[in-house]
Amino acid sequence: MKSQSKYRSIGKNIRPRGVLGKIKGEAKFCADLNLQDLDLQDLSLKDKSLKDPLTLRVLRSSRHHAEIENIDIEKAKAIPGVAGVFTAKDIPGKNLMGIINKDQPLLADGKVRSKADPVALVAALTEEIAIKALAAIEVFYNDLIPVLDMEEALAPDAPQIHEKGNVLFVRRIKKGDTEGAFKDCHTIVEKEYKTQVIEHNFIEPDAGAGYVDEDGTLVIYASTQNPHYDHKEVTGLLGLEDEQVRIIQAATGGGFGSKLDLNVQGFIGLALYHLKRPVRYVYTREESYLATAKRHPFSIYMKTGSDKNGKLKAIRMSTFCNTGAYGSYGIAVATRSAVHGTGPYEIEHVDMECTCVYTNQIFSGAMRGFGAPQMAFAHESQMDLLAEKLGMDPLEIRIINGFKKGSITGTGQKLMDSVGFQECLQKVKPYYDQASKEWVTKKISPFIKRGIGLGGMWYGIGNTGVQNPSTARIEMDQNGGITLFTGCADIGQGSTTILTQIAGEILGVLPEEIHVVVGDTKFTTNAGATSASRQTYISGNAVKDATDKLASVLLTEGSNRLKVSKSLLEFKDHGIHVSGNEEKSVDFSWLARQIHQKGGSLSWQGYF
Amino acid sequence: MVHIEFTINGKEKALDIPADITALELIRSLLGLKGTKEGCGIGECGACTINVDGMAINSCLMLAAQLDGTSVLTVEGLATENSLAPVQEKFMENHGVQCGFCTSGILMSSHALLAENPDPNDEEISKAIAGNLCRCTGYQQIFTSVREAAVLTGQLTQQKGEKGNE
């Protein structure tokens, strides 16, 4: 640990942005928003009674797999207090969603593929009326054989869930000659593993609210990890132009990957489109469990071989992941599992295949690690079994094989930076050794078994196998005030705080002195998903790029004023001074006015 | 409808309310105090925790009518005009808050604990917040926050006592 940091604000333990509102109970989650008070001047509705938000509810499929012959909504529409009932044919744009592949309708279009599938949307004055209306909707199904597990889905005569079949995607990674290498292996472990569905269980059930402003823009508050994706999806569903939809990320009570998919944004948008009245949709916990993505369950076959010293030689994996009715992040999960299935170990001969399979279960999507944790269960079990067979210490076998600087991964990537696995194992060693020494002698209850274990895993941050861009904008006003605009959703992990630390570091101001506009598609530009541990690094670099550009014009102007080259200038106290001579300085407000008068820009966009 | 009289965050209320609504519905919908959250509605998550006569209660499991004659504290009543409550101060300082949705409930459980037991050990803290799920922090920062809030509460009580003796 360095005692004296070269940074002024980065690395400092500061109070996170927005936390004061949270501890006072003032932070507004979507269920808390008072639409009547909110932007009241924007509301085009003259009749005040129309300002009370309507409650939205969705009728979900009662079947795992069926064709829809007909939906009769007339009785539901006739119930007093029902403002609207909508089905797929009321969707004006393209009724398909999905961040990687588009296969999920907002409202079922002729077919249901799981019991979570929404069939009709109701907008009503109260929740009670909405629930009554759902019961009055009649859906006539033509049942199809449900396909509830991957084996059934992959059977040759299996009913087809999507037109393209029951296989969404296959990822195969091959390096060297695995089969040949197994022949020379001293020890081989061959096993099958299964992992289960996991619910994210964020504490805030999914929610959203919205209204139509005086310009006719649909304003949607969302509990989301990716407001700019929501925006793209809602404009697509409704066939609207970009400026006709505005997504604002409300306080978001956890996501863990699940709030990367749309939850209620599409329903809010559809109701606003047709009704032009404020609406709100708050899932019950039950609906949140039923309707949102889960962690992909896996069925994994793995064969790992080593020489007599425990050095890994070859690995073959054939694995299947159940994406349920829709793709969501399934393709990324399949790719990641093939990439990460080796574990953080050097293996010369690699053959990894992952098949992502549709079934009639509730769809699976992103959840912390995108398949890498499921893989860790398998590859770490393999390491322990291998060590046991070889009579080796489980820590030792990991040290022998673990990645270090210069290691080549299964995909052929040479790891050059930030490979901390060996150091990590060395840090664990003393505790592991101590525990190993003590565990047999420690007295314990006869009903409790004790063991010692360790596990390694690796994980690549950022989008999976695709480009990974982010953008940001920073502006200085003529009084020297600084505002940072970022589309990066802060869901409590602290990105807004960190991004202001980065900008503040460059401009020599305190992070809390920077105004922020976050996750509002009217004012911010796309920063991608808050997922895969990417925002600090990727949006952080976009903020750095924008701030460097602003800093550069300030320095140019400062250099003109102070008659010193730019390289001799420093930022401090809302201004620029000559290094080593703080008396010789010029403040931001003067610089900003000069730049403005000369027609220079004080607003800079950053990219990464 | 039933008639109830109670105090909430120091304010007296006399209301006629439907007999079948929960304390949570009363607080959020009728009184508009949105700091108390609904995470599950079945007493599992603790996000709706309030203090009733000093006890931490899941407001989703209590009928509003049962509040008659009680004194209620919600998260909005923790801070005074000039200062935050010790639990608020320390949760903020020690990163006991991330997404913030469980925060109101955990603050109220912690506050009730410290009112009853000014010097809790870890086991007692654990028991007090056992009914509150937090999905973000992993609880370590929450334990630190409660421990430090206990110390701060003790210091404040002592200061008050000294002032009182002057």
Contacts between the chains, C-beta under 8 A, distances in Angstrom:
chain1	res1	chain2	res2	distance
A	15	B	92	6.0
A	15	B	93	7.2
A	16	B	95	6.9
A	16	B	97	7.5
A	18	B	100	7.7
A	19	B	92	5.3
A	19	B	97	5.0
A	19	B	100	7.3
A	20	B	92	6.7
A	21	B	100	7.9
A	22	B	97	5.2
A	22	B	100	3.3
A	22	B	103	5.2
A	23	B	75	7.8
A	23	B	84	7.1
A	23	B	88	4.4
A	23	B	91	5.6
A	23	B	92	5.5
A	23	B	97	6.1
A	23	B	100	7.9
A	23	B	103	6.1
A	23	B	107	6.6
A	24	B	35	7.2
A	24	B	75	7.0
A	24	B	76	7.1
A	24	B	78	7.6
A	24	B	79	5.9
A	24	B	84	7.8
A	24	B	88	7.1
A	25	B	33	7.5
A	25	B	34	7.2
A	25	B	35	2.0
A	25	B	36	7.1
A	25	B	74	7.0
A	25	B	75	3.6
A	25	B	76	4.9
A	25	B	104	5.1
A	26	B	35	6.8
A	26	B	76	7.9
A	27	B	100	5.5
A	28	B	34	7.4
A	29	B	37	7.3
A	29	B	101	6.6
A	31	B	34	7.6
A	31	B	37	7.8
A	31	B	38	7.2
A	32	B	34	3.7
A	34	B	32	7.6
A	34	B	34	7.9
A	200	B	135	7.9
A	201	B	133	7.7
A	201	B	135	5.9
A	202	B	99	7.4
A	202	B	101	7.6
A	202	B	135	5.7
A	203	B	37	7.7
A	203	B	39	4.8
A	203	B	45	5.9
A	203	B	47	5.8
A	203	B	99	7.1
A	203	B	101	4.3
A	203	B	102	4.8
A	203	B	133	6.1
A	203	B	134	7.2
A	203	B	135	5.5
A	204	B	37	7.2
A	204	B	39	6.8
A	204	B	99	7.0
A	204	B	101	4.1
A	205	B	38	7.7
A	205	B	39	6.9
A	205	B	40	7.9
A	251	B	99	7.7
A	251	B	100	6.3
A	251	B	101	7.9
A	252	B	99	6.4
A	253	B	37	7.7
A	253	B	39	8.0
A	253	B	99	4.8
A	253	B	100	6.8
A	253	B	101	3.0
A	253	B	102	7.9
A	254	B	98	7.9
A	254	B	99	4.5
A	254	B	101	6.4
A	254	B	135	5.0
A	254	B	136	6.0
A	256	B	135	7.0
A	284	B	41	6.7
A	285	B	39	6.9
A	285	B	40	4.3
A	285	B	41	6.2
A	285	B	42	7.4
A	285	B	45	8.0
A	491	B	99	5.7
A	492	B	97	7.5
A	492	B	98	3.5
A	492	B	99	3.2
A	492	B	100	6.1
A	492	B	136	5.5
A	493	B	98	6.6
A	493	B	136	7.8
A	494	B	98	7.5
